[in-house]
Each structure stands twice: as structure tokens, then as C-alpha cells.
Amino acid sequence: MSTTLTPSPTGRPKPPRPPRSPLRPRGSAASRAAARRSPMAWTLTLIAMVIIDVFTLVAVSNFLSEGTWYLAGALFLTVFGVNVVALVPGLVPMRWLAPGIALLVMLTIAPQAYSFYIAFTNYSSDHLLNKDQAVEALESVTYLPEGAATYDWRAYENEEGETLLVVKPGEDPAAAPLVAEPGEALRPYSGGELADDGYPAEVDGFAQLDTPATARALDELTDTEFGPADTPITIQSMGLAGEYEYRYRYQDGVLTDVLTDREYRPVEGTFTSADGQFELSPSFQTTVGWDNFTEIFTNPGIRGPLLEIFLWTIFYAVAVVVGQLVIGMIIALALNSRDIPRRLAKIIRSLLLLPYVVPMYLTVLVWAAMLNANLGIITELGETVFGLDRNWLGDPTMARFALLLVTFWLGFPYFLLIVSGALQAIPEDLLEAAQVEGAGWWARFRLVVFPLLMRMISPLIILGMVGNFNNFVVTFLLNSGGPPMTDTDTPAGSTDLLISYTYKLAFVFGNGSDYAQAAVITMMIFVVLIPVVASQFRRYAVWAEEN
């Protein structure tokens, strides 16, 4: 076999590439061995995937019927990917990552994507239903026409599960009972004796239902029309039935009020009359484009508090991490000193770790009690010694100071722990060499210890900053984000972080929950944290190249 030297762009011939053996398969030996499965293994895999797929199809169908298409889509795509990984021999390494990726998609990516979608809708406590559900609810509204009869009623059921009513005119309790069957004209009851309540115990093989059985069957009974088709009797409640008619009729996108002949058309999720003076409830969800973003940035009652909360959140996250780091580093350096006996240093370090070991919510509640305006020991001490106002949590400035103080206490043991461990990794030779060169303790710390510490713990600093940016537990348990801000259209508090403000908008707003605006703020949190995470990835890449 002859080989030809291919000239390179510089004019020099390239050496020939050795031919690949046609018998040498691609991939490592471990991958090829893992890809070969016995018939029994293939059978078990197929059975497992069939079971998973059947349950998935049932769940997807239920989600779609309930209108939760995002869950249906996320579940379908996740299980489809699991099928591909499980059945394609070349994707053996991915089988170890598939469970984690599946959970990531279902528990993180899908909810975040749905939150982004909600930000472009009018989803709130007033717009919970989809359009079909709202139309169905409005079409089920009934009214009693003028001159129509109302009845007291009892339900009866035979062995086949069929039902009928025995009714008596509501305005005449002593009247003779009438039998009402679906699609049949009313007929007088002509059977045996009546019970004390004026109703028979049995009618043509139909036994009277007692009160618990009637309550259980009430949903089915209210969906059934009894009596003649032209003037049917429908049940309104346990003690009321009558010749009610449906008030609204939906056709070609228009909802017509049969009683007033007024037409309603959907406007931003609400059926509204042509003159805009009348609206029907319930409303429904619909997309509104960028209206939520426009509302947040143009409404002074929302923009002002949001900007203040945003700046306070950034300051809080940075100040807390810096404060915890400084406190933890000072204590770690002191306990690492040769002047303190090792045994004593271990005892002190163990005691200082207690705030990190005790459950956070218990510690915050204890701090809230100590900062109580009436009985708190800290507020009483502050008033006695420094002349401070007792109502720390009622004053915006003091409440923020209290929040920082509590968070410092909760987090400094974490940095004490990691700095103590990092100090053990600094070579003693470097410190001794710096001391020989005449460097004092401050020069050794500034030029040797601190740079090496930051190299080792900076990822944890970034992680702590991100965590405190979303520190909901401390903020909400200490003072519920209070005290409340003034001149605001939303439930904003002086110590609220973006995460607690989002929670208030979504779940505890007094005038109704606004999930769409909460989703907009969630997007803001996501956008703000992206550069922080991206910078961390870049730092990891630089360290990898250096190593």
C-alpha cells in the first residue's frame, strides 16, 4: 500500500495519518462492555420502561384535562429522555446522570419556566380559572323567572341507582306531594301513608335517602333536571328546588344574559359589556404581554417600594456575607494562634458552632422574643444602657439593624468552620519564610494568609451571597418583613427582601393574591443572580487552567 504526502499550507508535506483499523470499535472498553446487555437485562429494562410509560401517559392525560399543560409537557419530555437513555446502547454513561437530570427538569427548570410564563399573564386570585372553566361556571348560573314555582324536596333512589324527587310547593308546606322524574310531567303521589314530615318512605320501589346519603349525592342531583323538559325542576340547595333557568348562554365568543339581553365579550380575561360598565365573575387567565412589567415600572406605588426593596436586598446580601466572614475569620485566626492551647481552642470552637447547629427557625423565634418591644431583654437593655427606643422592630432603621444582627449570629459559625479548615491548608513554610524576610503579623496576613484564604473560600462566599439574597426564613420569621412601608399599593415592608416581597404578593396580599406580579419579581431575582453565577463559572475555568 502506498501513501501520499499531502502538502501543508506552508509547503511542507504532512506526515501520513496511520490508518484506523476497521476492527477497532469506537469508545472505551468499559463503555462497550456496559452497552452489551443480556437478554434478561433487556427484558427487565423494557418491562420497567413500559410500566413507567403507562403511568406517565395516565398522568399526562390527567394534567391536560385539568389544564396544567406545563406539568404534562415537562413530565412527557423528561420520561421521553429517560426512555432514550435507557434503550439506546451508546448512551450508557448517561444512565448515571439521568435521574439527576430528570429531577432537575421536573423540580427546577419546569417550575422556573412556568413562572416566566405566568409573568406574561393576568394570573391572580381573580383570574384563577382558564376560559373554558369560567364559561362553564357562568353557564351554570341560574335564576328564577317571574311566576316560576319553588319546592321543598326529598330524593329517592332504587336498586339500579336511578333517582327521582318528591316535591312540595315551597309556599304551601301542607300541600300534597308531587313525584318528579327526569323528563316526565309532575304527578301526584298516590301511594301509602306519609311520614311525619309529609313525605312517603318509598315511591314505586324508590327508597327515600337520608340526610347523609342526600348530601353525598347532592352534586349528581344538582346536575339532573327533574320534571317536564320545558319547565324542568333543578336543585339549588338541600332545602330548595324550583323551575330555575340558566341565565347565561355562550355562543361564538359572546356571553349573553338571557334575563337582560346584555352581551358580554372577553376583555383581558373578564367578560365585559359593550359599554364597559358591567363585568362578570369569575374571570379567567389570559396572556397580557408586557403589561405586568409596565405596571411595575410605571406605577409609583409599586416602583418606589420595589426599588427600595431591591437595593436593600443587594446591600443585605453583601453586608451579611462580609460581616459573617469578618467575624468568622477573626475568631478563626485567634483560635489558630499558638498563644491559645489547642484543647481550649477546640472547646471554644465547639461552643461557637452552636448557633449553626440549632435549627434556624427556633433561633430566629428566640431572637424575635428578645427584640420584643414590651418584654424583650435586648430592647430593655438598649433602653436602659444606651437610651434607645424599645420598639426596634417597629422602626425601619432599627428593624434592618436587628435583621443584620440576627443573620450575623446565624451565619458566622459557617465561616468560622471553613476558615479554620482553610488555615490548616496554608503551608507553614510560607509563613516562616515571610517572617524570616522581616514581615510582621499584618504583612503575613495581608500578603500570604488572606490571598490563599480567598482562593480557597471564594466559591463559598459567592454561595453565601446567593443564599442570603433569598434568605426568606430569617426575614419572615423575625418580623414578617415589617414594619410596613407607607405610600405603596402593595404589601411592602421595610425589611422585606425580594423573596419575601414575592411571597406576600403571591399569597398574603389583603386585596387578593397577584401571582403574575410575583412571577415578574421572580424573573428579576433570576436575572440578578445570573451574573453572580456566571462569574463563579469563569473563576472555576481560570482555576482549572492554572491547575
Secondary structure by P-SEA (a helix, b strand, c coil): cbbbbbbcccccccccccccccccccccaaaaaaacccaaaaaaaaaaaaaaaaaaaaaaaaaaaacaaaaaaaaaaaaaaaaaaaccccccccccaaaaaaaaaaccaaaaaaaaaaaaccccccccccaaaaaaaaaabbbbcccbbbbbbbbbbcccccbbbbbccccccccbbbbbcccccccccccccccccccccccccbbbbcaaaaaaaaaaaaacccccccbbbbbccccccccccccccccccccccccccbbbbbccccccccccccccccbbbbbbcaaaaaaaacccccaaaaaaaaaaaaaaaaaaaaaaaaaaaaaaaaaacccccaaaaaaaaaaaaccccccaaaaaaaaaaaacccccaaaaaaaacccccccccccaaaaaaaaaaaaaaacaaaaaaaaaaaaaaccaaaaaaaaaacccaaaaaacccaaaaaaccaaaaaaaaaaaaaaaaaaaaacccccccccccccccccccaaaaaaaacccccccccaaaaaaaaaaaaaaaaaaaaaaaaaaaaaaaac
